[in-house]
């Protein structure tokens, strides 16, 4: 446990992608950082995205050229940083002349190809659906399409990897820890952090407060700090459905709906198709967001306009919903609300600064973190010759140091060095952990060396790694955020995995920490 009398440079409230990204950037520049998250890392919005690193083709219609350019540039930066959890994906856009004319789509794709610095990803082109395999699952009314590139990301793992790297650079990462109150006192922030399970409280004194609470950003400002700021947030719920795999191939589809929104159909977890998303204004507790029957019907109807085999409500095997904390630009339509971010600095004379984050999207989190850290450095007088320059664009995330970002070559090497790994398991572990897979497998010479076999390719060594290195404390942390194995495993295996985490957590606390669960939590991710 850190010394409560010590003063940290930054207290970051929120363990989503923005909070974890800022923690990593700031710690890498030599700042002392404490990050607290009231639930699990990526426990809310950051694990409920459409899981795309993309420029946002549709944002061109709203003249968001700067946002699209920045996002397009980030695609390849992030692809190089984490080629195990981020990879290229081709998107097929069937042309429906009743929605947008072909010339408009071509112009949009031309801009999409050239606004960013594209080197790794191929450009767009037309597709004849009558002869292309991409046309096979579609209804016969669609003969022409356009194809372009974006990237897929394992969103919740992206957050965890940022938190891991932040901790390796000196940050303290506290999950299941709520910031109950923060007040300015003697030129510092004095915050009360509470363990949500035990109720144990801790005081942290910080030179600056970062409000990265996502959909709770306004609550954090008004109820936890009492500060007044002008900016506002608009909560927009996005929901997704998952059905059994609907088409062959690794490409995705982007469909234009008759309300002029778009809906994606994306290969998901090898056996499924992910469909989303919706855009609905939301009020109430962001943690309680759930899909409605109307949203399920909407997405089923939207994709059934295009697929030869319609999608019915009964086909849905899983759903998830998240609340996006978008900057309120007073747009009438929730779909038109900007995905750009605003960084609001509250810095009264003689008072400690607070930086609040409004809006943003997962694709631009690194740029947001870079800009936020620069602002905080200036506010704390850390800029100048002694200030470490921006660095995250050129440094891989944990497991991402794969030569040439060549995942196929890395996987082949793993298979050669560990020939006893079943092919499907080798692929899954390589995708999840990248070069850190050796830390998980250790000196194992066979599956028997990986401990308890829970079934479905899950062994005790992986659970131990998730708890030791990745901040996982419960079965759900592992099954739904460190992985999506919850989709693949039966109820008995899921329960057994949950029981393992419960037993290990209790045993570790009793044996090593005298029941100090706050210290146990801070050990998650220790290297």
N, C-alpha and C positions, 0 to 999 in steps of 0.2 A: 504494500500500500504506500502511495506517495505521501510525503510529508505535507500535512494539511497547512502548515505555516508557510510553505514555499509559495512563490508566486509564479504562475505559468504565463507565457505570452498570450496564448489563445485558449479559450474555452469554446469548443464547438458543440452546439446542441443540434443533434440530428445525425443519424448514421445511415442516411441514404447516399446516393452517388455524389451529390454536391458536398455534403459534409465530409465524406471519406476522401474525396478528391482534394479538398482544401487541406485536410489533415496531412495527406501525403506531400503535397506541394510545399506547405509551410515547414513541416518537419525536415524535408530535404534541403531547406534553406537555412537550417540551424535554429528555427524557432521552437520553443517548448510548447507542446500541444497536449491538451486533454480533450477527448471527444466522448460525449455521453449520448446514448441512444436508449429511449424508453422501452424498446422491444429488442428484436433481433436486427442485425444489420440487414438493410434492404427489406425490412419487414413490411413496408407499405408500398408507396408509389414505385420505388425503384425495382421491385420485383414483379410489377404488374403492367409493364410496358408491352408494346408489340415486339420488342426484342430486336429492334433494327438500329443499326448505325447508318443513318441515311440523311441525305440533304433535305428531304421533304419536298418532293416534286410538286405537290399540290399547293405549297406555300408560295410558289411563283405567281399563282393567280391573285394572291393578296399583296404582290409587289414586295415580298420580304426578301429582296435580293441579297442584302448583307448577311442575314441569318442563313440563307441557303448556301451562299459562298463559304461562310465559316464552317458550316456543317459538312459540306462536300470536302473541304480541305482536311477536316478532322478524320474523315473515313480512313484514309490511308495512314495517318499518324497512329490511330488506334489499332489498325490492322497490323502494323509493324510491332506495336507494343505488346500485343496479346494475340498472336495468331492461333493459339490453342482455343480460345473462347470467342474469337471474332473471325469470321471467314466471309469471303465474297459470295454473293447470291445474285442470280439473274432473276429479273422480274418481267413477267409477260403481261402486257396491258392490251386486252382485246379491245378493238375499236368499235365503239357504238356511236354511229353518226348522230343519233338523237341526243347525245350528251354534249360532246365537244367535237368540232370539226377536225379532220385529220391534220390540216395545216397548223392548227393551234397546238396539237399534241407534238407535232414535229418541231415547232419552234421551242416549245417547252423543253423537249429532250435535247435540242441543240444547246440551249442555255445550260441545261443540267450537265451536259458533257464538258462544257468549257468554262463554267464559272469557277470550278475548283481546280487544284493542281493534280490532275488524275494521271498516275503513272502505272499503278498495279492493276487497275480495274479496266476492263474493256468498255468501249463506248456503246451507244445505242444503235439499233438497226430495225428495219421492218421485218415482219414475220408473216409468211403465208400459212394460215392456220389449216388450209385444206391439205397441205402436204407435211407440215411440221408435226412432230410428236406432241408438241404443246397444244395442238388443236384437238387431240383425241378425246380428252375428258369433257370438252366443251360442247354445247349444243350447236346444231348445224347452222344456226343463224349468224355465226361469227366466222368471218373468212380472213380478216386482216387483224394484225396485232403489231405492237411495238415492244421491243425488248431492251432493257437497260440494266445497269449494275447498281447495287447497293451492298450493304453488309449485314450479316446476322451477328447478334451478340447474346451471350448468356448473361443477362442483365444483373441478376443478383450476385453471380460470381464476380462480375466486374467490380461491384461494390466491395466485396470481401477482399479481393486482391489489392485494391487501393488501401483498405484498412490494414492489411498485413504489411504492405510496404511502408505505410506510415509508422506502424509500430516498430518495424525494423530500423527506422530512422529516428526513433526516440519518442514517438507519440505514445500516450496512454489511451487505450481504447476500452471504454466501459459500456457494455451492453446491459440491458435490463436495468438501466439507471435513468431516472427521470430528473430533469432540472425543475425543482419545485418553485424556486424563487431566485431571482438575481437582482441585486441592488448595487448602485454605485456608492462606494464609500472610500474616502481618502485617495481618490484618483484611480481606484481599481474597481473591478467587478467582484462582488462577493456573492457566490452562488451556493445554494443548498442543493446537493445531489442526493437522491433517495433511491436505495435499492428497492425495486418494485416488488420483490418477493419477500424480503425480510423486514423492510421498513427502516433499515439502518440508514442514518444520514451522515453526510460528509460535507465539509465546506471546502470550496475551491476558490482561490483568489486569482484573478486573471487581469492582465493588462488590457485585453480586448475580448469581446463576446461576439461569436459568430452564430447568428440565428439561421441555421440550415434545417429548420424543422419541417420543411415541405408544406403539406396541407395544414399543419399546425402553426405556420409562421405568424399569423395574426394573433393567435392565442398566446404564443410565446411573448409577443411584444406587449399586448394589452394586459394579460392576466399575470404573467410571470415577471415582467420587468416594470410595468406601469409607464413605459415610454410611449409617446405619441408620434407616429410617423404619417406622412401624407399618402404614401403608396398603399394600394389595396391589392388583394389577391382574389381571383375568381376560381372557385373550385369547380372542376369539370370532371365528371366520372367517365372513365373509359372501361368498357367490359369486353371480354373475349370469351369465345367458346372453343372447345376442342372436340373433334370428332375423329373417328377412325380414318386412316389414310385414304384420301380420295383420288389421288393421281400418282403416277410414277414420275421419277425424275427429281432432281434437286432444285429445280427452279420454283419460284413462287408466282402467284397471280395477283394482280392489282385490278380490281373491278370498280367501274364507275357506277354508282347507284343513281336511281332516278331523282334523288333529292340533291344531287351534285356532290355528295360526299363520296369517299372511296372506302373500299373494304378490301383487306388483304386475305388471301388464302395461302398459307405458308407450310411447307413440310416441317413437321415438329416431332422431335424425339423418335425418329425413324418409323414409328408405327401410327402416327397421328397427323392431322392437319389442324393448324391453328387458324382461327377466323376472327378478325376484329378490325377496327374497334368502333365503339360508339363514342359520342360526344354529348353529354347531357349535363346541364347545370346541376350542382349538387349542394345540398345543405345538410347539416347534421354532423355527426361524428365521422371523420374520414376513416377511422379504423373499422367502422361498421358497414362500409360500402359493400354492396352485393348486387349481382346482376338481377334484373327484373325479367319477368316473363315476356314483356314487350320487347326488351332488348334482344332476347334469344330469337323471338319471332322475326325481328328486324334483320338480324344477321343471316338467319336461315333464308329469308326471302331474298335478300340482296345477292347472295352467292348462287341461289337456285335460278336466278335469271340467266346465269352463264353456264353452269354445269349441266351436262346431259342428265345426270342422276341428281335429283333434287336433294337438298339437305333438310331433314325434318327435325323438329324439336326432340323427338325420341332418339335421334342419333347422337346427341350431345353426351359426352362421357365426363366432361369436367368444364368448369368455368372459373374465371377469376376477374376481379374488378379492382381498380385503383382510382384514386382521386388525384388529378393533376393540379398542382397549385400554380395556376397561370397568372401572369401579371394582368390585372384588369385594365384593358384598354377601351372598355365600354363598347365593345362590339355587340351587336344584337344577337348574332348567331354564335353559339358556343364553338362551332367548328372553325369560325373565323378569328377567334381570339389568338393573339400572337403567341408563338412558342418561344419568343425571345426572352431574355432574362434582364432583370433590373437589379442592380446592387445598390441598396440604400444604406448610406453611412450616417449614423446618428452620432455626432461628435460635439457635445456641448463644451464650452470653454472650461477647462480644468477638469473635465469629466472623462472617464474611460470610454473609448469608442465602442459602438455596436454596429456590426454589419449584418443587415437582413437581406435574404435572397428571395426574390420574387420571380416566379416563372422558371424557364429553362427547359431543356430536353436532354435526354441521356447522351445524345451524340456530341453535344458541345460542353459536357461537364468539365473536361480538362481545361478548355479555354476559360470557362467560368472560374474554375479554381485558380488558374494562373492570374486572371485579372483581380480576383478577390484577394489573393495573397499579396499582390503588388499594392493594392489599396491599404491593406492592413499594415504592410511594412512601412509605407509612408506615414500612416497615422501613428505608428509606434517609433518613428524616427530611425528605422532600420534600413532605409534606403541609402544609396551612396556607394562609395568604393568598397565598404565592408559587407555590402548586401549581396547575397548569392543571386546570380542571374537566373532567369527562367530556365528550367532544366527538364521538365517532364516530357517534352516532345521527343526527346532522343533516348529515353531510358525505358527499357521494357518493364512490364509488370511482372510480379512473381510467376515463374513458369513460362514467361513469354520470350525468353532468350533463346529462341529457336533460330538456327543459322538460316539467313536469307528468308525468314518468315515461311520456310518450307515445311508445312505441317506433314505433308505426305512423306517427305524424307525422314522427318523425325519419327513418325509412326513406324516406318520400315526399320529404323534403327532400334526402336524399342522391341519390336518383334524379334529381331536378331539377337538382342542381348537377353531377352526373357522369353525364349521359345515356348516355355510351359504355360504362358498366359493364353487362355482362349481368345480367339480373334476378336469377338465382340467386346470382351472385357478389356483387352489391350486398347481398342479404339476408344472406349468410354473413358478409361483412365487417362489416356493421352490427351483427349479433348478437355477433360476437366482440369488436369493438373499440369499439363505441359512438362517442362523439364524437371519440375518438382516431383514427378511421379517416383523418382528414385528415393526421395525422402519418405514416401509412403511405403514403397516396397522394401526398402532397406536391403538387407543381404539375403532376402528370401530366395530359395532355390525351387520352390514349388508352391502350389496353392495351399498345401497343408501348413506352410510356414506363415500364412497370413491370419492365423487365428480362427475364431469361430466362423463357420460358413452359415450365414443367415438365409441363403438362397437368393436366386436372382442376380448372382454375380457380386453380392455384397459380403465382404469379409470384415472381421474385427479390426484389422490393420487400417482399413479406410475410415472406420468410425473413430478410431483412436487418433488418426491424423486430423480429422475434421474437428475434434475437440481440442487437440493439442495446438494446432496451427491455424485453424480457421474460425475460431470463436463460436463453434457450434456447441450448444448446451442441451438441446432437446432433439427428440426424433424428428419433429417438424422442421427444425433448423436444417437438418441434414437432408430430409426427404423432399422438401419443397423449395429450399433456397440454395443450399450448397449443391443440390442436384434437383432433378425432377423425377427421381426414382419412385416417388409416391404414385406416379401414373402407371408404373410397370409392376409394382410389387403387390401381392395380395395382402389382405387385412392382417393375417397372422404374422407375416414377415414385418409389416410396418409396426405392429404392436411390439414385436420382439426387439426391434431396433429402438423404439421409444423406451422400452424397459431397460435396455443396455445403457442408454444415456442417463436415465434416472439413477441406476445403481452406481455407475461410474462417478457421476456428479456427487452423490452422497458419500461414497467411499473416499473420494479424493478430499472432500471437505473435512470429513471426520479424521482421516489419517494424517493429512499434511497441514491442515489449516485450522484445526480446532473449530470447525463449523463456520469459519469466516467466509461466507458466500461472496461477499464483495471482492475479496482477494482472489478467490477461485475464478470469478468472472474476469478479473483483470489478467489472469494467467492464460485465458483462451487466446491462442495465437502466439504464445511465447515461442521464441526460436531457440 
